[in-house]
Amino acid sequence: MLLPAAYLLAPGLLGSKPPLRGLGVAPAKAPTPTPTPAAPLLPRVLLLGAAVGYGSNFPVGRLINEVAPASATTSGRFLLAALVLSPFLPKLDKSLVRAALISGLADSVGYCAQSIALVDTPAAKVAFLGALTVVWVPALGALFDGRDLRPRSAPQVAYYVRLRHTNR
């Protein structure tokens, strides 16, 4: 667009905007912002609750292990999980029962080991070892099942390796 020379030489002389009248150019209209609905609060609150619950899992487990034996702590956790998940048991597809039992057995071994570890190990170290699950599961899947372990399929493994080599 051609502008008058006075605007190019001294923009403040003609105002802050270039004159558009008489040049055959219509002024550009600013796009009207579309109102966005407010984000629902409930999903955010639930996500925050899940993060707080998971984050407080290990310190609370450590405190409970100081008061009660590890077996009582683990039993209480399993009882709570059974009460919460029992309404969904009749809806479970019969073909998934065997896989669910095997998964539950592996999960129970992990919870028992975690509870025993919290007896004499700092909660932060137990939490770190538990969080390594996101690294071990893809690595073991690649080792035993021949699954893909490239950074695109398991980015957490690549990130862990990068952090590990950076902190040395």
C-alpha positions in Angstrom: 0.0 0.0 0.0 1.3 3.4 -0.9 1.4 5.9 2.0 1.7 9.6 1.8 5.3 10.8 2.1 4.4 12.9 5.2 3.5 9.7 7.1 6.7 8.0 6.1 8.8 10.9 7.1 7.0 12.0 10.2 4.4 9.5 11.4 3.4 11.5 14.4 2.4 14.4 12.2 -0.6 12.6 10.7 -1.5 10.6 13.8 -0.6 7.1 14.9 -2.3 5.3 12.1 -1.7 5.9 8.4 -4.5 7.7 6.6 -6.5 5.2 4.5 -9.2 7.5 3.2 -9.0 8.3 -0.4 -6.4 5.6 -1.2 -9.0 3.1 -2.3 -8.1 0.7 0.6 -10.7 -0.2 3.2 -9.3 -0.3 6.7 -8.7 -3.8 8.0 -11.3 -4.9 10.6 -10.0 -6.4 13.7 -11.3 -9.9 14.2 -14.0 -10.1 16.8 -12.9 -12.4 19.5 -15.3 -15.4 19.9 -16.4 -15.9 23.4 -15.0 -19.1 24.8 -17.0 -21.0 27.4 -15.4 -21.3 30.8 -13.6 -24.5 31.2 -15.4 -27.0 33.5 -14.0 -27.0 36.9 -14.8 -30.6 37.9 -12.2 -32.3 35.7 -9.5 -30.0 36.9 -10.4 -30.6 40.5 -10.5 -34.3 40.0 -7.1 -34.2 38.3 -5.7 -32.2 41.1 -7.2 -34.7 43.6 -5.6 -37.6 41.8 -2.2 -35.8 41.8 -2.4 -35.0 45.5 -3.5 -38.5 46.3 -0.7 -40.1 44.3 1.8 -37.6 45.7 0.8 -38.3 49.3 0.7 -42.1 48.8 4.3 -42.7 49.9 4.6 -40.4 52.8 1.3 -41.5 54.2 2.3 -45.2 53.7 5.5 -44.5 55.6 3.6 -42.9 58.5 1.1 -45.8 58.6 4.0 -48.3 58.6 5.4 -46.6 61.7 2.1 -47.2 63.5 1.0 -50.6 62.1 2.9 -53.5 60.6 3.5 -53.6 56.9 1.0 -56.5 56.5 -1.8 -54.5 58.0 -1.0 -51.5 55.8 -1.1 -53.7 52.6 -4.3 -55.5 53.7 -6.0 -52.1 54.3 -5.0 -50.9 50.9 -6.3 -54.1 49.2 -9.5 -53.9 51.2 -10.1 -50.3 50.1 -9.4 -51.2 46.5 -11.7 -54.2 46.6 -14.5 -52.1 48.0 -14.1 -49.5 45.3 -13.8 -51.9 42.4 -16.3 -54.5 43.5 -19.3 -52.9 41.7 -17.5 -53.4 38.4 -16.8 -57.1 38.9 -20.1 -58.5 37.5 -19.6 -56.4 34.4 -16.1 -57.9 33.7 -16.0 -59.8 30.4 -15.4 -63.5 31.2 -12.5 -63.7 28.7 -10.6 -61.1 30.8 -10.8 -62.9 34.1 -7.6 -64.8 33.7 -5.6 -61.7 32.6 -7.2 -59.7 35.4 -6.1 -62.3 38.0 -2.5 -62.4 36.7 -2.4 -58.7 36.6 -3.8 -58.5 40.2 -1.3 -61.0 41.4 1.6 -59.0 39.9 0.1 -55.8 41.4 -0.2 -57.4 44.8 3.4 -58.5 44.8 4.4 -54.9 43.9 2.3 -53.4 46.7 3.6 -55.9 49.3 7.2 -55.1 48.2 6.4 -51.4 48.4 4.9 -51.7 51.9 7.9 -53.7 53.2 10.3 -51.3 51.6 8.6 -48.3 53.4 9.5 -49.9 56.7 13.2 -48.9 56.6 13.6 -47.0 53.3 12.9 -43.3 52.9 9.6 -42.6 51.2 11.2 -40.5 48.5 13.4 -43.4 47.4 10.5 -45.8 47.3 8.5 -43.3 45.3 11.3 -42.9 42.8 11.6 -46.7 42.4 7.9 -47.0 42.0 7.9 -44.2 39.4 10.5 -46.1 37.4 7.6 -48.4 36.3 7.1 -46.2 33.3 10.7 -47.0 32.3 10.8 -50.7 33.2 7.5 -51.7 31.6 8.4 -50.6 28.1 11.9 -52.0 28.5 10.7 -55.4 29.6 8.1 -55.3 26.8 10.9 -54.8 24.3 13.0 -57.5 25.9 10.4 -60.2 26.2 7.7 -59.4 23.7 9.9 -57.7 21.0 7.9 -54.5 21.3 9.1 -51.2 19.8 11.3 -49.1 22.1 12.1 -46.1 20.0 11.7 -42.6 21.5 8.4 -42.1 19.7 6.8 -45.3 21.2 8.3 -44.9 24.7 9.5 -41.3 25.1 9.7 -41.6 28.9 12.6 -44.1 28.5 14.5 -41.7 26.2 13.9 -38.9 28.7 15.1 -41.0 31.6 18.3 -42.0 29.7 18.9 -38.4 28.8 18.5 -37.2 32.4 20.6 -40.0 33.7 23.5 -39.1 31.4 23.1 -35.4 32.0 23.3 -35.7 35.8 26.6 -37.7 35.9 
